[in-house]
Amino acid sequence: MALTKETTASIVSKFGANASDTGNSNVQIALMTERIKELTAHCKTFPKDTCAQRGLLKVVGARRKLLKYLKRTNLEGYRSLIKELGIRK
């Protein structure tokens, strides 16, 4: 259920300033979005897995906080990121 190294590396290189820029808000939000997609698919397959559902809610909450921070500090970056990730319509 965890992200593979290759997936993580590709997301970091796409959204970060360089290959080791994992602390960037854009990178963290993109990684959480990928994790949310995987957990959502898992929860649809296994609806009684309450631990996975709780983990999904925790990741969604953490992403929401980071998105709120990004919106407050860099509005144009926020808009481009949600458009690229397809988070909000």
C-alpha positions as CSV (number, residue, x, y, z in Angstrom):
1,M,0.0,0.0,0.0
2,A,3.0,2.3,0.3
3,L,4.2,4.3,-2.7
4,T,7.1,2.7,-4.6
5,K,10.5,4.4,-4.8
6,E,10.0,4.9,-8.6
7,T,6.6,6.6,-8.1
8,T,8.0,8.8,-5.3
9,A,11.0,9.8,-7.3
10,S,9.0,10.7,-10.4
11,I,6.6,12.8,-8.4
12,V,9.5,14.6,-6.6
13,S,11.3,15.3,-9.9
14,K,8.1,16.6,-11.4
15,F,6.9,18.9,-8.6
16,G,10.2,19.7,-6.8
17,A,13.0,22.1,-7.6
18,N,15.4,19.2,-7.8
19,A,15.5,15.4,-7.2
20,S,16.0,15.7,-3.5
21,D,13.4,18.5,-2.8
22,T,10.9,16.4,-0.7
23,G,10.1,19.2,1.7
24,N,8.4,21.4,-0.8
25,S,4.7,21.8,-0.2
26,N,3.9,21.0,-3.8
27,V,5.8,17.7,-3.6
28,Q,4.2,16.8,-0.3
29,I,0.7,17.5,-1.6
30,A,1.3,15.5,-4.8
31,L,2.6,12.6,-2.8
32,M,-0.4,12.7,-0.5
33,T,-2.7,12.8,-3.5
34,E,-1.1,9.7,-5.0
35,R,-1.4,8.0,-1.6
36,I,-5.1,9.0,-1.3
37,K,-5.8,7.4,-4.8
38,E,-4.2,4.1,-3.7
39,L,-6.1,4.1,-0.3
40,T,-9.4,5.0,-2.0
41,A,-9.0,2.0,-4.3
42,H,-8.1,-0.2,-1.4
43,C,-11.1,0.9,0.6
44,K,-13.4,0.2,-2.3
45,T,-12.1,-3.3,-2.6
46,F,-12.1,-3.9,1.2
47,P,-14.9,-1.9,2.7
48,K,-14.6,-3.4,6.2
49,D,-10.9,-2.4,6.5
50,T,-11.5,0.4,9.1
51,C,-7.8,0.9,9.7
52,A,-7.3,1.8,6.1
53,Q,-10.3,4.1,6.2
54,R,-8.9,5.9,9.2
55,G,-5.5,6.2,7.5
56,L,-7.2,7.7,4.4
57,L,-9.0,10.3,6.5
58,K,-5.7,11.2,8.2
59,V,-4.0,11.7,4.9
60,V,-6.9,13.7,3.5
61,G,-6.8,16.0,6.6
62,A,-3.0,16.5,6.3
63,R,-3.3,17.4,2.6
64,R,-6.1,19.8,3.4
65,K,-3.9,21.6,5.9
66,L,-1.1,21.8,3.4
67,L,-3.4,23.1,0.7
68,K,-4.7,25.7,3.1
69,Y,-1.2,26.8,3.8
70,L,-0.3,26.9,0.1
71,K,-3.4,29.0,-0.7
72,R,-2.5,31.5,2.0
73,T,1.2,31.9,1.0
74,N,1.2,31.3,-2.8
75,L,-2.2,31.6,-4.5
76,E,-1.0,31.2,-8.1
77,G,1.0,28.1,-7.1
78,Y,-2.0,26.7,-5.4
79,R,-4.3,27.2,-8.4
80,S,-1.8,25.7,-10.8
81,L,-1.2,22.7,-8.5
82,I,-4.9,21.8,-8.0
83,K,-5.4,22.2,-11.7
84,E,-2.5,19.9,-12.5
85,L,-3.5,17.3,-9.9
86,G,-7.2,17.5,-10.7
87,I,-8.1,17.8,-7.0
88,R,-10.9,20.4,-7.1
89,K,-13.2,21.0,-9.9
